Amino acid sequence: MGIFGKGKDKEELALVFDIGSSSVAGALFYMQKSGVPKIIFSIREPIKLENQINFEKFLNLTIKSLDVIVNKICMQKLGAPKKIFCVLSSPWYASQTRIIKLEKNTSFIFNSKLADSLTQKEITLFEEEHLKKYLNNKEKIRPIELKNMKTLLNGYATPNPLNQKTKELEMTLFLSMSPEEVLSKIEESIGKHFYRGNIKFSSFAMASFSVARDMFVHQENFLLVDIGGEVTDISMVKKDILRTSISFPMGRNYMIRGVASALGCTLDEAKSYISLYKDEHMAKPNEKKFGPVVGKLKTEWLKKFQESLVNLSNDISIPATIFITVDQDFVQFFTELIKTEQFNQYTLTEAKFRIIFLGTQALHGIAIFQENIIRDSFLIIESIYINRFFR
């Protein structure tokens, strides 16, 4: 199917897996013509936290959690899904927005053959650049996503550009890819209980962008900040286009490991200390000792956040509206931390930051649930995205 293809319009049972860096989740839902998915089962399983990150071990622990999710969904006996989706968060994929420009002295027809030729060239270039920068050239990678976000013909946005004459063409593409080793292990895990030939991969960046853009129609410029277990991703949206993204290797687990190292305690103890501290339930003597430790970690995270905004901006203003996705128990922690940011507030942003948490409250009413189903904001975002763009 070409990048301008349309999906079928019918109800069917679908299965989505949310594969992050601190947990794995899954949901069964009905894709509905109304655009509102009906979630009939959801479940989440944590990924075991280790003192140090080793990619191979981290991947194996992630697959172990996925195995648990796949098995539990299968045991529900709620039916065989017609379609299966895996939405990947960092560090399981890499993405890039690329702009194609073509200009000729005489008019030419923009057809599907030309579109496919131009996009394939960009995919190849992205693969080569990514292998050279991040991976060993011997490793295999697989493109998983290709989205045409906007097409301009003779300088004008054109919703249906195929088979039209033009002298100037500009296409804005979003591409993402993942190591073959990661995708194969995911497919193998799912394939133990479900038909693996139906699996389609996507990125959480595109899913959250699409949902935020469609829900807040008067907001064409914004930031997406996804704070995962191991990585924080920041994406900048300008004029309804996901322009660029940047990541830094500090998420909620960075805080947990930092506390464990500073206090000489276990990771589980560090989690408990952080929970008590942020909920203001810690005893005063312990708070005096603990406060400076957390303060130092906050400063380190905020410094990376500031540096990322500078690198992201490229001398253009940073949108003031931020849509944040993070585990519920760390929402207030990171929201308040971002609000304390001073440097870029007045030098790069359009105004003071306005932070909107894409949680179950903000997403209320755009998905329906079978009785007693756990509301999981990540799965809600992903099921909405899938229902609207893959029917």
N, C-alpha and C positions, 0 to 999 in steps of 0.2 A: 504494500500500500504506500502511495506517495505521501508527501508531507501535507498535501491539501485534501487527503481522503477524509470521508465521513464515516462514523461508526453506525451500527445498526440501532434502531429505535425499538427496543423491546425489553420487558422485564426479565431478569434472570438472577440466579443466585451467584454471588461472587465472594471471593476470599481475599483478604488483604493481610499481608504481614508487614509490620513496622520493625525495621532492623536498625537499631541505634547503637550507641557505644556504651550504654549503661543497662539497657534492657532490650528485650524482644517482645513484640505483642502480635496478636492476630485477631481478626474479626470476620465473621460471616455476615453478609448483608445482601439485601435485595436491591439491585439496581432498578430504579423506577423512572418511568417516563416524566414524572413531575420534576425530576432533578433532585428530589429529596430521598436520600438512601434510607432504607429501613434496616437497622442493625439488630440482628437477632442473637448474636453471641459475641463476647469480647473477653480477652484474657491477656495478661502481661506477666512476663517472667524476667527477673533480674539477671544480669550477667555477673558472674563472680568477679569481685574486685581484687586485683593483685597489687602488691607493693610496687612492682615495676612492670612497665609495658613491654611485652615481647609480642611482635605482630602475629607470629604463628600460633602462640599460645592463646592470645587474645581472640584470634579468629576461631580457634577450636572451642573456646569457652562460649563464644557467641553462637556457634552452631549447636553446641550442647543445649543452650537455652532455647534455640529454635526447635530442636528435636522435641523438647518438652511441650512447646506450644502446639506444634503440628499434631502430636499424639493426642493432646487434650481436646483439640478441635475435632479430630477424627472420632474420638470416643463419644462426642455429643450426638452423633448419628442424625445430623440435621439436613443431610442431603449432600449430593456431589456438586461442588461449584462448577459453573460453566467456564468461569474465568478466574485466574489466580494472579494476584499482583504482589510484588515486593517493592516497598518504598524504602530506599536506602538513605540513611543519614551519614554524615562524615564519621569515620574516615573511609567508608566503604565505597565511595565514588569520588570522581573529580568532574568539575563542570566548567564551562566557559561560554560566554556570549560572543558570537562572531558576526561581523557585518560584511556582507558580500556586496560589492559595487561593480556594475557593468554599464559602460557607456559607449555608444556607437554614433557615428555621424548620420547613419540612416536608420529608419525604423526597423525593428525586428519583433517577431512574435515570441512572447514569453510563454512557453509551453512546459508540460510536465517533464519532457526529456531534458530541456535546458535546466530546469529547476533541480532535477535529480543529479545532473552532471556537476553543477555548481556546488551543491550541498555535499556530494561525495568527496569533492576536492577538499572542502573545509574539514570534513571528518578525518581524512587522511593526514592533513596538516596538524590537526589537534592531537591525533594519536602520536605522531612523530615528536611533537613538542613535549607532550606529557611523558613519553618514554625517556626522552633525553633529560628532562628536568627532575622527574620523581622516581622513575623505576629503572631497573636493570633492563637493558635492551633485549635480553633473552626472555623476559617475562611477557606473557600474552595479555592483552587487554581487549575488552569487548565494548563497542558502543552500545549504550542502553537507551538513549533518549535523543530525539531530534524534534525540536519544536520551532516552527516558524512563527515568531512573535509579531512581526510586522513586515509588510511588503509595500514599498513605494514605487510607483511608476511615474516617471517624469516629475518626481518630487511630491506626489500626492499619495496618501495612504489609500490602498485599494484592497477591500475585503475579498474580492473574487478576481485575482489578477491573471489567472490562467487564460491563455489563448487571446490575450489582448496585445495590441501594438504599443511599442514604447521605444524611446531612444535612451532613456536612463532607467536603470533598475537598481534598487537597494533592498536587500533582504537582511533582517535581523534574526539570527538563529541562536537557539539555546541548545548546546550539546552537552551530554554527560556520558561518562564511561566508567568501567570498573574492571579490576583485575580478573582475568578468567578463573583463577584459583578460587576467588571469593564467590563468584557466581556459580561455579560448578558445585561447590560444597553446599550452597544454599539449595540449588536444584536437587541435589542428591538427598538432602534432608527432607524436603517437601515431597519428593518422589517416592518416599517410603510409604506414603498413605494417599497421595493424590497424583493425578496425571500431570507429569512435569512439562508436557508439551504445551500446556496452556499458560505457562508462567511469563508474565511481562514485568520488566523492571522499570523503575522510575526513581527520581530523586525527591527528597523531601523539600528541597529548595523550590522546585517547580510546583509541587503540590501546595505548599504554604503561600507562595506568590499568587497562584491562581485564585485560591480561596480568599485571601486578603483583598486582592484587587476587585473581585466580584462582590464581596460583602460590603466593602466601603467604596462605593462607586464615585464618591466625590474626592477620593484621595488618590491622586495619580502619582504623587511622589512620596516614597516612604522607605524605611529601612526594615529588613527582616533580620532579627537576631535570634538564632537558634543555639541555645546553650545545652550541649549534650554532656555525656559523661566525661569524654576525653577531649572534645573539640568545641570551640565556639565559632560558628559561621555567621558572617555578616554579609548580607546582599543588599545592594542599592537599586531601588526602582525609581526610574525617572520617566515621566510621561507614559505610564502604564507599561514600560519595558524593563525587564530585569537586566540592568546594564552590566553589572559587574559584581563579583563576590570575592571575599577574602576570608581566610581562616587562621586561627592560632590555637596551638595545642594546650588549651587551658579550659576545662569545663568544671563541673561540680566535683569530679573525682580529684582534680588538682587541689581543691580545698581540703578534701578528706585526707589525701596523702600528706599534704603540708602540715596538717594538725598532728597526724600520727608521728611524723618525723620530728617535729618540734617538741612534742610532749613525751616521746618514747613510748607510745601506746599502740594498741592494735588498731586496724582499720575500723573494726566494729565499734570500738570505744571512741574513736575519732568521730564517727557518724553520730553517736549518742551525744557527745560534747557539742557538736555543731547544732544539733537539733535543740538541745537545751538552751544554748546561747541565743539562737535566732528567735526562739519562742519566749525568751526572757524568763526562763525557769531555772537558770543556773544560780547556784548559791553565790553570794557576794565574794567570798574569798577566792573561789575558783574563777569567777568572772574577771577579777583583777589580773589573774595569771593568764587566763585564756584570751582576754580582749586584745592584747598586743599581738598575739600569734595570728589571730584572724585578721586584725588590722593590717598586718604585713602582707598577708595573702591577698587581701582585697586590693591593696595598693599595687601589687604585682599584676593582678588580673586587669585592673583599670588602666594601668600603663600600656599593656598590650592592646586593650580596647581602643585607647586613644591613638596609638601608633597605627592601628588598622584603619581607623577613620581617616587619618592623614593619607595613608597609602591608597585608600579607596576613592578619595575625593578628586585627585588629579586636577587640583585647582578649580573645582566647581563646588558649589554649596552642597552640604549634606542635608538631606531632608530631616525635619524636626520630628516627624511622626515615626515611632518605632513599634512594630509588631513583634512581640517577644514570645518565643516558645521555649518552655523549660518545664521540668517536672514540677508538679504543683507545690511540693514542699520547699522548693527553692525560689518561688516566684518573688516573694517580698524581698528576700535576700539580694537577688540580682537587680530587681527593679530599683530599690533604694540605692544600690551601688552605682548604677548607671546615672541616676538622677544627681549624684554628687559630683559627676564629671564636670570639670570646670573649663579646661583648656579649649576644647573644641566647641563648647556651648556658644561662645561668643565670637569665634574666629572662622568657623567653618559651617555651622548650622544656620538654617533659615530662621530659627527661633529656638526657645527653650524646648528641650525634649518633651514630647507627649508620648507616654508609653501605654500601649494597649496589649494586654496579655491575651493571647489567643487560647483561652481556656474554655471550659464547658459553659461558663456564663456568657461570654462573648459569642459563642457558637450556638447558643440556645435557639431552637426552632428550625435549624437548617438540616437537621437529621432527626429521624424518629426512631424510637427504641422499643423493642419488645420488653415486657415487664421484667423488672429486676436485673436489667443489663447494666453493667458498669459503664459509666460515661468516661471515656478516655479521649482527651482532646486531640492527641496525635492521630488516633484511628478515625475520629470524626472528620478531621481535615482531609485525611487520605481517602476516606470513603466518598466524601462530597466531590473531591477532585476526580476520582475514578468515575463516579456516576455521571458527571457532567461531560467528561471528555473522552470516555472510552465505551460509551454505549453503542 
